[in-house]
Structures are given as C-alpha cells and as structure tokens.
Amino acid sequence: MQKIPSRSFRLVCQPQQIAQVEALLHAQGYAFEPEPFSPWCRKLTAEPKPLGSSLAALFGYVYIQDRSSMLPPLALAPQQGSAVLDMCASPGSKTGFLAQLVGNTGFVLGNEPGKARLATLRANLHSLNLAHAATCSYGGEALPLKPASWDCIQLDPPCSGWGTVEKNPQVMQLWHGEKTRPLIYLQRQLLAKAYELLRPGGIVVYSTCTTNVEENEEQVRYAVEELGFVVEPLPPFEGFAWEEPAQGGAGTLRVDGANSDAQGFYIARLRKPETEYTAFSLPEQDGLPAFDTLPRSALAAPCSDPSLLPPGQVAIFGEHARFVPQLAAQCLSAGFIWQGALLGKMRAGALCLAPRLRLLMPSAPPAEALQLDDVDTIQSLLTGCSYASGLSGRETGLYWQGLPLCRVSLKNGRVIFTIK
C-alpha cells in the first residue's frame, strides 16, 4: 500500500501575527513543525479533526497545501511590490502564496478559465484577505493582456497529474499514451503565451504535478529551442529528496515524492532574454476605464482603519465595492474583464463592509471590539448560539486574544454571526 503524504499548510498572516495564529491552532489541539524551505510553511504532526474545519482555516489564517506545491512560488521569488501573473490559478494555492511574497504593495492576477473553479479561486482569495490579488477568466493561451508587460509569470498548466498517484490511484490509467497529447499541446501554447507576455528579462516558472517526461523536460527543451527561453538553474530546496532530471532537464528540479513525504513535482525557471525584441500584437490601451470610486473614509467603521488598505482605489461595480490595486492600471488595458477583491456592498448609499474583511481591523483591539479569549465561545457562535457582548452599535470586530478574526453584527448588544 502506497504512503499518502502527510498534511502540510501555509500560514497566511502578517509576520507579527505568526505566533498568534500558531497559538490559535494549538488551542484546538493541532501540532505541527516548521518546514525548512519557508518561514510560512508547516507540516502537521497532530490533527484532532480535519484542519479545514479549524478556526484558523475558517478565518483564512491557514491554507492547506501539499508541500511540493509550495515550491513554484518560492522558485519564482517575486520581489516585494512587483506584479505577477498566475496563468492557471485555481484553486488559488500558488496565487495566494505569490500575493504573500509580493506584499500588499504588489499585484497578483490569477487567471482561471473554468467558471466553477473560478468561483473557488475567488472564494479562497476572499477568505485569505489578499486584497491586492485580482482574478480573471480567459483561456490562458489567449489572455488579452499587453505583450511584454509582466516581470513574473507562474505557469502551472493542466497536466496528467502522475505525481499525485498516492492520493489519486487511478490517475495513471486516466492519463496515458495518446490521452496526454492534448495536454502537451496546451502546455506549449501556454508557454508561448507566457513568452509573449513577459518583458525582456522576465521570469516564468513552469511547474507540473506529473512525472511524465513529455510534460516536463521535453517541454523545457521546446521552450528553449523553439521559443527562445533560457533556463535559470534552480538550487534544490531544503527538506526534499530529488530525482535526477531526464535528459534536457539540467538546472530544473524533480521532486522525489515517495521520499519527500509529498507529491511528485517538476519545476523549471525560465528567463526571456534581455535582448529579445517583442512585437506588440495589441494596440496600446494603457490604463483602466473610468469607474465610480469611493473615498477611503467610506471604509471607516467600528474596528476598521481605512489606512490599512493597500495602495489603490475603492471602486463601485453595481452593488459591490471592490478594490483596484495601484499596479492594476499599469498591467491591465481598457476592455480587459477582471474582478478585484470584494470590500463590501452598497446599501442605501452607504458601504457595508464584508464580514470577512479583517485586513482593516487594527492589530490592537480598540475599545469597541469584541475580544474573546477561549475557542469554545467562538465555536458556540458558529453553531448559532447567542452571546451578549455588552457592546452598543450595529457591528464590531471579533478578536481572539488580540488576533483579528472577522466582523460581526450586533442587535441589542447580542452578536449575530454571519460569516460565510
């Protein structure tokens, strides 16, 4: 019987909140150890109940992710404040990690062509409070973005998934022989599009969760010989066992899943040459179309500090208020269809902040906050139990031992828990 990789997760918080998030996990009986390859990553050692049902997961402070899947964003290593495109983004594991790496002055655009998977991507980013990440839905090979406009691209294309055989035993039977031909063709289309969209000197990380040489080393050979990419050798990440890449894969990484307690994975870092001339295939349409905006002061509310919003604008689209990151205007053209992070809904001309919008909650709980010190009380709120807060007003912020969790409504001082 094959071994199933142990559970891993990523912390999604500010650096100064790491100890608090870990304390919340410990309070519910979870135990874990740090991963050696990133300060954000952990491996579970005790899971009293599924981690996805934990309070830390509910409030978007952890993201469950295979440890191999954490490596491509680290291989891309975007700089703080940079703009990154994730061409095949759902469910958002790499999109979210990239957003953490670029910080709230950066911009990450996650593209997902499948409508159901797009909804999952958006829901995950909303839960994680990554307001500087936006989404769109196009075939990745036909993204109508400005050529030569991106510094960094993450490309984790559809693949045969042979590296997930421990969790998906049927995958080798589902994808074999000629059945992989359409995948290989699509991967090459996506690589060609990535080359077009990268500025000269830009980087794409190509990664798959398959062990199939045709989808890995042979695609890198195609990217170099046919498209003009240059391989940038990747040093091995600590904490993994590595297989020798097949011929043509020098400088790329192949995770030995069986000996790494992880999925089999393949990672290549490719650079577009600095001297490469890129012909523009689209007319220049710099900037976004005009839209109605709200002043940042509209975000002021109990336990809401508008100054904590990343650089950008608050825009109104129908009944929703969404965030437009500052870098979006530099990367996106008029006519491009995309969606920014949800901040709240407009009701009777006023903005009602989204319950999950904890990113605007001050790190030090103000006097009007609901501060709880035990997880049992929070769990009872989740089941619909009433709680007398002793607070006035219509809404406030919920904290656990100083850690912002979410926004809650108040009715005659009693808490109404509405987070979804």
N, C-alpha and C positions, 0 to 999 in steps of 0.2 A: 504494500500500500504506500503510495507516494505521500510525502510530507507536505502539508499545507503551510505556507509561510505564516509566521506569527503576525499579529496585528501591529501596525505602525500608524502614527498620526503626526500631524503638524500643528504646532501652536500658532494661533492667528491673533496676535495682540501687539501692543506696544512693548518694547523691550522692558520697560519698567513694570509691566504687568505680568511678566512671566511667573514670578513667584506666587502671585495671587491666583492665577489660572491653575497652576500646579496644586495649590492648596485646595482649590475647589474640587479638583479631581480626587485628591487624597481624601477629602471629606466624604466622598461617596465610595471609598474603598478601592479606587484604582491605583495600581502601582506601575511604574514604568522606569525606563532608564534612558539616558541621553544617547542619541546617535552621534558617532564621531565626525560625521561629514557636514553637519549643520547645527547651529545652536537652536534652530527652530524645530528640530525633528526628534521624535521619541519613539521607543519601542515598548509596547505593553508587556508587563510581566504578570499582572493580575487584573482580571476583568470580571468583577462580580456580576455584572449584567452587560449586555451589548453597549459598547462605547457610544454608539449612535443615540442611545436613549439617555445619556448623561446630561446634566445641566450644562456642562461646558460645551457639549455639542449643540444643544438646543439654542444656546445664546451665541453661537458662532465663534467660540474661542478655540475650538479644535476642528481639524479636518482629517478624516480617516483616509489614509493613502498608503499604497504599497511603497516600501522604501525605495525600490528601483525607480518608481515613477517620480520620486522627489529629485532625481538627479538631473534630468534635462534642464530645468530652470537654473540649477546651480552651474551646469556646463555653459549655458548661455551667459550667465553672470552679468545682467544688465546693470549699468551704473545708476545710482540714485538720481532721480529726476529725468530719466530717459523715457522714450516712448517705445513700446513693444507691441508687436502683432502676434497673436496666437491664432494660427490659421484654422486649426481643427480643435476647438476649445472644450466642448462638453465632455465630462460634467463640470469642469472648472478647476480640477486639481492643480494643473500647471498654470492656468490663468491666475488663480488666486495666489500661488506662490510667487509668480512674477510680479504681481501687484505689491506683495510684501517687499520684494527685493528692490523695486524702483522707488518705494516710499510714496507718500501722499503728494509729492510734487511731480511725480511721474504720471504716465498714462499707459494703460494696457487695454487693447481692443481684442476681445475674444470673439471669434467668428465660428458659428455653428450652423450648417445648412439645414439640419433636421429640426423641424418645429417642436417635436416633443422633447428632444434633447436640448434645444434652445431654452425651453421653459425651465429645465433642470439647471442649466448653466446660470440663468438669471436668478433663480431662487437661491442657489448656493452663494453667489456673489452678494446678494442682498443680505443673507444671514450673516455672512462674514464681515459686513460693514466696510467693504472695499469700494468706496465711492469713486475713486479715481480709475476704476475699471468699467468699461462700457462693452456693449455687445452688438453684434450684427448677425445677419443670416444670409449668406451667399454661398454658392459653390466656391470652395476655396480656390479652385483653378481659374475662376472668373471674377475674382474680387475687383470691383471697380474703384480701386484706390490709385492715388497718384504714384507713378513709377519713381523709383529711386528716392523714396521718401521716408524709409524706415531704417533705423540703425540696427534693430534686432528683431528677429523673427523666430518664433517657436513653431516647428512643424512636426507634429506627432500625428501622422496620417492614419487613415483606416488601414489595418493590416490583418494578417492571418491570425495573430494572437497566439502563436505556438508557445510563447514564453509563459502563458497563463495556464498551461496544461494541468498543473496541480489543482487549480480551482475549477477549471473547465475541461474535464477529461475528454469531452467529445470534440474539442477544437481541431485536433489533428485529422479527424475524419471529415469534419465540415469543410476544412480548407486544405486541399491537397491538389497536386498536379495542376491541371489546366484551370482549376477553380480560382487559383491565385492570379491569373492573367489580368483580369480587370483591376485588381488591387495594384498590381505592379504598374500598369498603365496610368492609373490615377496618381500614384505616388510620383511618377515622373512629371506629370502635368503640374502637380503642386510644387515640386522642386523648381520647375521652370518659372512658375509664377512668383515664387519666393525670390528668385534671382532678379526678376524684373522689378519687384517692389523694393529690394534693398538698395540703399545708396552705395556707391563705390566705397569699399572698406567695411561695409556692414556684415553682420554675422547672422547665419541661420544655424540653429541646432536641429538636426534631423534625428528623430528617435522613433523606435518601434518597440512593441512588446512581443516581438516574434524572434525566433531563432533561424528563420529562413534566410539563407544567404542571398537569394534573389531579391529580397526586400530590404536587405541591409547593405553588405559590402558591394554588391553589384549596382545598387542604386547610387552609392557614393562614387563608384567608378564612372557611372553615367554623369553624375553631377560635375565631376572634374573634367572628363574628356569631352563631353558634349555641350555642357553649359558654361564651363569656364571657372567653376568654383575652385578654391584652394583649400585643402584640408589643414586645419589647425590642430595639431596633436593635443589630445586631452590626457592629462595625468590621471592615473587611477584614483578614485575616491576611497578614503579610508573606510574600513568596515565591510568591504565586499571582497568576494572571490571573483577572479576574472578568467574568462576563457580567451584563448588566442584568437584574434580575428582571422577570418578567412583571407585568402589571397586578395589583395587590393584594399584591405581594410587597415593598413598601417596608420597609427595615430588615432584610431577610433576605439571605442570601448564596447565590450560584450560581457554583460553581467552573467556569471555562472549562478543561475537561480537556485539550483539544488544546494549549493554550498554557501549561499549568501542569505539564506532564510528570506527569499524574495522571489519575485517574478524574474524570468529571463528577460533581459532588455538589451537594446542596442542603441548607442549614442554616437553621433558624429557632429563635430563642429566645423562648419564650412564658412569661409570668408569669400566675399565678392572682391576681386582685385581693385585696388585703389585707382588704377589707370583705366578701368573699364568704362567705356562710353555707353550710356543707356539712352536709347531713343525713346522719347515720350510718345506713347500711343494714345494719350487722352489730352484734350485741351486743358490748359491750366484753368482751374476754378478754385483758387485759393480761398479759404475761409468758409465759414458756415453761413447758411441763410439766416436772415433776421428772425428772431423769435422773442416772445414776450418774456421779460425777466422780472424777478422779484429782488428787492434789496436783501442783503444778508440779515438785516434786522428782522425780516419776516420769520426767521428761524428762532428768534428769541422766545423762550418759553421756560416754565419751571424745569430746572435741571438741563437746560440746553444753552450752550455757549456757541453762538454763530462763528466766533473766531477760530474754532476748531475745524471748520470745514476746509478742505484742501483748496488750493488756488483754482479759481474757476467761477462759474456763474450758476445761479439758481434760475432755471427756465421753466416756463409753464407749457405743457403739452396737453391740451384738453383739460381734464380734471386733475391731472397729476403734475406735481412739481418734481423735476429731475435735475440732476447735477450735470453740468457741462464742464469737464476738466479744461484747464487753460491750454494744455497741449493739443486738445482735440481740434482746435481751429487750424493748427499747423499741419495736422496729419490727414484731415478729412475734407472732402470737397462738397460744395453745394450739390444737392441731388443724391448724395450718399445716405442710405437709410440705416440708422443706428439708434440705439437706446442707451441713455445714461442712467445712472443709479437712481432709484426711487428715494425721494426725500419725504414725500407726504402727499396728501390730497387737498385740493381746494374745496372748501365748503363755505358758502355764503361770503365769498370774497376773502376768507382767511385760510391760512395754511395750517392743516392738522398734521403734525409730524407722524411719520410711520412708527409703529411700536418698536420695531427692531433698530431704530436709529440711535444706537448707543454711542456712536462715534462723536456726537456733540455733547455727551454727558461729561462734565468735569471729572477729573481723576479724584479730586477731593469732594466727597458728597456735601452739597450745600444743605442748609438748614431745612429746606422744603423737601428733601429727598426721603424716600422710604428705605431705611437701612435695616437689613436683616442679617443676623449672624449665624443662623443654622439652616441647613439644607432642607430639613423636614418641613419647615414653614413654607418654603418656596415650592416644594413638591405638593403640598396641600393646595396651594394656589393653582397649580397646574390641573388639579382634579376638580376645580370649580368651587372649592371651599371658600367661605367668606373670611375676610380679615379686616379688622378695624384698625386703620392706620393712625387715627388721631390727627390726620392732616386735613387742611382745607384746600379748596380749589378743585379743578376738574381733572388734572393729570399731574403726574410727577415721574421721577426716575426711580427705578428699583435697583438697589445695590446689595451685593453680598460681601460683607466685611470689606467695604470700600471699593469693590470691583463693580463697575457699571454693567448691568445686565440688559435692561430694556426700559421702555416707557410703559407706564400703566395708567389706566383711567381711574378716577375716584368718583364715587357717588355717595354723598353724605359721609365722607371720610372713609368709606369702605372701598377696598381695592377691587377693581374689575380687570381681570387678566384676559387680554385679547390677542396676545401674540400668536402668530400662525407660522 
